[in-house]
């Protein structure tokens, strides 16, 4: 039987950290105390105005390929999860493919599930590999959410940052991705969205991110608990066999509530929201790479990913390393 395993990880954060106090200096009506108390965020990174998601993705991808001990010629599938592509088309994945110098024996496309995009992309790549059609996939989450922020709306502009994370997922005779569960409910699309769009060469409607924070919080805590139990049941493993939870890094309160409902101490939860902010589809692979490179996540351990984003879309994956 063919399985899919994570063979290597990589990540990239652009520029220097932007602290909460830096935002105040830039004119945002807020304070470090206000942001930290409500979100747990102390800093985030912003890409330069001329830097696109593909450029962040490219750095993370190269680091993941190096960590996997393979070459770009071994990659036969590139999937990029992003809500902030460089262009309407072509896909960001094809730009990454070109940047890596991968020839035309490789499929490349984007996945759009906002903050749950990486879980959706990972699940998609896993199906390709398990079918036998592909052997080694590059799965990336990359975002420049700073382009979508209304700097007069302190309830949203302080939350987000830019970055990219990547994994190499490869075929194996040993289980890696144990189970994945994906869900969506479009009836909630108005609680987190960017209403604007391009028409006739102009941006029409509201081009900034808008969010109903309390609604998102309540929904996130509920569905993340449910999907976590679902993926454990699908994998047929005991709940106490989970060594680490790597959640989407949206808000420390959501992370703490989810961990508590799963009976996991925070010592078993990887958190980077304090230094990265919410990097949407990049947040899980960014946090994963940090925990692997600092030695917390090691071979032989079991890890759960979970996330929720606009759509509303949510999901979880259980991974053996």
C-alpha positions as CSV (number, residue, x, y, z in Angstrom):
1,X,0.0,0.0,0.0
2,X,1.2,3.5,-0.8
3,X,1.2,6.1,2.0
4,X,2.2,9.8,2.1
5,X,4.8,11.0,4.6
6,X,6.3,14.5,5.3
7,X,10.0,14.2,4.4
8,X,11.1,17.8,5.0
9,X,9.8,21.2,6.0
10,X,10.8,24.8,5.4
11,X,9.6,28.3,6.1
12,X,10.3,32.0,5.5
13,X,9.4,35.3,7.2
14,X,10.0,38.5,5.3
15,X,11.8,41.5,6.9
16,X,12.2,42.4,10.5
17,X,9.5,41.8,13.2
18,X,6.9,44.5,13.4
19,X,5.9,44.9,17.1
20,X,2.6,46.1,18.5
21,X,4.4,49.3,19.5
22,X,5.6,49.7,15.9
23,X,2.0,49.6,14.7
24,X,1.1,52.4,17.2
25,X,4.0,54.5,15.8
26,X,2.6,53.9,12.3
27,X,-0.7,55.5,13.5
28,X,-2.9,52.5,14.4
29,X,-5.3,53.4,17.2
30,X,-4.3,50.6,19.6
31,X,-1.7,49.6,22.2
32,X,0.5,46.6,23.0
33,X,-1.6,45.8,26.0
34,X,-4.9,45.8,24.0
35,X,-3.6,43.5,21.3
36,X,-1.7,41.1,23.5
37,X,-4.6,40.7,26.0
38,X,-7.1,39.9,23.3
39,X,-5.0,37.9,20.8
40,X,-1.6,36.9,22.3
41,X,0.1,38.6,19.3
42,X,3.2,40.7,20.0
43,X,4.8,40.9,16.6
44,X,4.4,39.9,12.9
45,X,6.3,40.3,9.6
46,X,5.3,42.3,6.5
47,X,6.6,41.7,3.0
48,X,8.0,44.6,1.0
49,X,5.4,46.3,-1.3
50,X,7.0,44.7,-4.4
51,X,7.3,41.2,-2.9
52,X,4.6,38.6,-3.8
53,X,3.4,35.4,-2.2
54,X,5.4,33.4,-4.8
55,X,8.7,34.9,-3.6
56,X,8.0,33.9,0.0
57,X,6.9,30.5,-1.1
58,X,10.0,30.0,-3.2
59,X,12.3,30.5,-0.2
60,X,10.3,28.1,2.0
61,X,10.1,25.6,-0.8
62,X,13.9,25.5,-1.3
63,X,14.4,25.0,2.4
64,X,11.8,22.1,2.5
65,X,13.4,20.4,-0.5
66,X,16.9,20.7,1.2
67,X,15.5,19.3,4.4
68,X,13.9,16.4,2.6
69,X,17.2,15.4,1.0
70,X,15.8,15.5,-2.5
71,X,16.2,17.8,-5.5
72,X,13.8,20.0,-7.5
73,X,13.9,17.3,-10.2
74,X,12.3,14.9,-7.8
75,X,9.2,17.1,-7.4
76,X,6.2,16.1,-9.6
77,X,3.5,18.1,-8.0
78,X,3.3,21.7,-6.5
79,X,0.3,22.9,-4.6
80,X,0.2,26.4,-3.1
81,X,-2.5,27.4,-0.6
82,X,-3.0,31.1,-0.7
83,X,-5.6,33.8,-0.6
84,X,-3.2,36.4,-1.7
85,X,-1.9,35.2,-5.1
86,X,0.5,37.3,-7.1
87,X,-2.0,37.5,-9.9
88,X,-5.6,36.6,-10.7
89,X,-3.8,34.1,-13.0
90,X,-1.5,32.4,-13.6
91,X,-1.5,30.4,-10.3
92,X,1.1,31.1,-7.7
93,X,2.1,27.4,-7.9
94,X,3.2,27.8,-11.5
95,X,5.4,30.8,-10.5
96,X,7.0,28.7,-7.8
97,X,7.5,25.9,-10.3
98,X,9.2,28.2,-12.7
99,X,11.3,29.8,-9.9
100,X,12.5,26.3,-8.9
101,X,13.3,25.4,-12.5
102,X,11.0,22.4,-12.5
103,X,10.3,21.2,-16.0
104,X,6.9,20.3,-17.5
105,X,6.7,16.8,-15.9
106,X,5.2,18.5,-12.8
107,X,1.6,19.6,-12.2
108,X,1.1,22.9,-10.3
109,X,-2.0,24.6,-9.0
110,X,-3.4,26.8,-6.2
111,X,-5.9,25.9,-3.4
112,X,-8.0,28.6,-1.8
113,X,-9.4,27.8,1.6
114,X,-8.0,30.8,3.4
115,X,-6.6,29.9,6.9
116,X,-7.4,26.3,6.4
117,X,-5.8,26.3,3.0
118,X,-2.7,24.3,4.0
119,X,-4.8,21.4,5.4
120,X,-6.8,21.4,2.2
121,X,-3.7,21.4,0.1
122,X,-2.1,18.7,2.2
123,X,-5.2,16.5,1.9
124,X,-5.2,17.0,-1.9
125,X,-1.5,16.1,-2.3
126,X,-2.0,13.0,-0.1
127,X,-4.7,11.8,-2.4
128,X,-2.5,12.2,-5.5
129,X,0.3,10.3,-3.8
130,X,-1.8,7.5,-2.5
131,X,-3.4,7.0,-6.0
132,X,0.1,6.3,-7.3
133,X,0.0,9.0,-9.9
134,X,2.6,11.2,-8.2
135,X,5.6,10.4,-6.0
136,X,6.7,13.7,-4.4
137,X,4.7,16.8,-3.8
138,X,5.6,20.3,-2.6
139,X,2.8,21.6,-0.5
140,X,3.1,25.3,0.4
141,X,1.1,27.9,2.4
142,X,2.1,31.5,1.4
143,X,0.4,34.8,2.2
144,X,0.9,38.6,2.0
145,X,-2.2,39.4,4.1
146,X,-0.8,42.9,4.8
147,X,-2.2,43.8,1.3
148,X,-5.7,43.2,2.5
149,X,-5.7,45.2,5.8
150,X,-7.6,48.4,6.6
151,X,-5.3,50.3,8.9
152,X,-8.2,52.2,10.4
153,X,-9.8,49.0,11.6
154,X,-7.9,48.0,14.7
155,X,-10.0,44.9,15.2
156,X,-8.5,43.3,12.2
157,X,-5.3,45.1,11.0
158,X,-3.3,44.1,14.2
159,X,-4.0,40.4,13.7
160,X,-2.3,39.4,10.4
161,X,1.2,39.0,9.1
162,X,3.0,37.7,6.0
163,X,5.0,34.5,5.5
164,X,5.3,31.1,4.0
165,X,5.8,27.5,5.1
166,X,6.3,24.4,3.0
167,X,6.5,20.6,3.3
168,X,7.7,17.9,0.9
169,X,5.2,15.0,1.0
170,X,6.5,11.8,-0.5
171,X,5.3,8.3,-1.2
172,X,6.2,5.7,1.4
173,X,5.4,2.1,2.4
174,X,5.1,3.5,6.0
175,X,2.0,5.4,7.2
176,X,2.5,9.2,7.5
177,X,-0.7,11.0,6.9
178,X,-3.0,8.9,9.0
179,X,-6.3,10.7,8.4
180,X,-7.7,14.0,7.2
181,X,-11.2,15.5,7.6
182,X,-12.3,18.6,5.7
183,X,-15.5,20.6,6.0
184,X,-17.1,23.8,4.8
185,X,-20.3,25.8,5.4
186,X,-20.8,28.6,2.9
187,X,-23.7,30.0,4.8
188,X,-21.2,31.7,7.1
189,X,-19.3,33.4,4.3
190,X,-20.1,36.9,5.6
191,X,-18.4,36.5,9.0
192,X,-14.9,36.6,7.4
193,X,-14.4,37.9,3.9
194,X,-12.9,40.5,1.5
195,X,-16.0,41.8,-0.3
196,X,-14.3,43.6,-3.2
197,X,-13.3,42.3,-6.6
198,X,-11.8,43.5,-9.9
199,X,-14.2,44.5,-12.7
200,X,-13.4,46.5,-15.8
201,X,-9.9,47.3,-14.6
202,X,-11.2,48.8,-11.3
203,X,-11.6,47.5,-7.8
204,X,-15.3,47.4,-7.0
205,X,-16.8,47.0,-3.5
206,X,-14.8,46.9,-0.3
207,X,-11.2,45.7,-1.0
208,X,-10.3,45.1,2.7
209,X,-10.6,42.1,5.0
210,X,-13.7,42.2,7.2
211,X,-14.5,40.0,10.2
212,X,-17.1,39.5,12.8
213,X,-14.7,38.5,15.5
214,X,-17.0,37.0,18.2
215,X,-18.9,35.0,15.7
216,X,-15.7,33.6,14.2
217,X,-14.4,32.8,17.7
218,X,-17.5,30.8,18.8
219,X,-17.7,28.9,15.6
220,X,-14.0,28.1,15.6
221,X,-13.9,26.7,19.1
222,X,-16.9,24.5,18.3
223,X,-15.9,23.1,14.9
224,X,-12.2,22.6,15.7
225,X,-13.1,20.4,18.7
226,X,-15.5,18.4,16.5
227,X,-13.1,17.9,13.6
228,X,-10.2,17.0,16.0
229,X,-12.3,14.1,17.4
230,X,-13.4,13.2,13.9
231,X,-9.9,12.8,12.6
232,X,-8.8,10.8,15.7
233,X,-11.8,8.4,15.1
234,X,-10.9,8.1,11.4
235,X,-7.3,7.2,12.2
236,X,-8.5,4.7,14.8
237,X,-5.9,5.8,17.4
238,X,-6.3,6.8,21.1
239,X,-6.6,10.5,21.8
240,X,-3.7,10.3,24.3
241,X,-1.4,9.1,21.5
242,X,-1.1,12.7,20.2
243,X,2.3,14.2,21.0
244,X,1.7,17.6,19.5
245,X,-1.1,19.9,18.3
246,X,0.0,22.4,15.6
247,X,-3.1,24.6,15.1
248,X,-3.8,27.5,12.8
249,X,-2.2,30.5,14.6
250,X,-5.2,32.9,14.7
251,X,-5.7,33.8,18.3
252,X,-4.2,32.4,21.5
253,X,-7.6,32.2,23.1
254,X,-8.9,29.9,20.3
255,X,-5.8,27.8,20.6
256,X,-6.1,27.5,24.4
257,X,-9.8,26.6,24.2
258,X,-9.2,23.9,21.6
259,X,-6.4,22.4,23.5
260,X,-8.4,22.3,26.7
261,X,-11.3,20.6,25.0
262,X,-8.9,17.9,23.7
263,X,-7.4,17.5,27.1
264,X,-4.0,18.6,25.8
265,X,-1.7,20.7,28.1
266,X,-0.3,23.8,26.4
267,X,3.1,22.2,26.7
268,X,2.0,19.9,23.8
269,X,0.7,22.8,21.6
270,X,3.0,24.6,19.2
271,X,2.3,28.3,19.3
272,X,3.9,31.0,17.1
273,X,1.0,33.4,17.0
274,X,2.9,35.7,19.4
275,X,5.7,36.3,17.0
276,X,4.1,35.6,13.6
277,X,0.5,36.9,14.0
278,X,-2.1,35.2,11.8
279,X,-0.4,34.2,8.5
280,X,-3.5,32.5,7.2
281,X,-2.6,29.4,5.1
282,X,1.1,29.8,6.0
283,X,0.6,29.6,9.8
284,X,0.5,25.8,10.2
285,X,3.5,25.0,8.1
286,X,5.4,27.9,9.6
287,X,4.7,26.6,13.1
288,X,5.5,23.1,12.1
289,X,8.9,24.0,10.7
290,X,9.8,26.0,13.8
291,X,9.0,23.0,16.0
292,X,10.9,20.5,13.9
293,X,14.0,22.7,13.6
294,X,14.1,23.4,17.3
295,X,13.8,19.7,18.1
296,X,10.4,19.6,19.7
297,X,8.8,17.5,17.0
298,X,10.9,14.4,16.3
299,X,10.6,11.1,14.3
300,X,8.2,8.7,15.8
301,X,5.8,11.3,17.2
302,X,2.2,11.9,16.2
303,X,1.0,15.4,15.3
304,X,-2.4,16.9,14.7
305,X,-2.9,19.9,12.4
306,X,-6.2,21.9,12.4
307,X,-7.5,25.1,11.1
308,X,-10.5,27.2,10.2
309,X,-10.8,30.1,7.7
310,X,-13.1,32.1,5.6
311,X,-15.7,30.3,3.6
312,X,-16.2,29.1,6.3
313,X,-13.8,26.1,5.7
314,X,-12.2,24.0,8.4
315,X,-10.3,20.7,8.7
316,X,-7.8,18.6,10.6
317,X,-5.1,16.1,9.8
318,X,-3.3,13.5,11.9
319,X,0.3,12.9,10.9
320,X,2.9,10.3,12.0
321,X,6.5,11.5,11.8
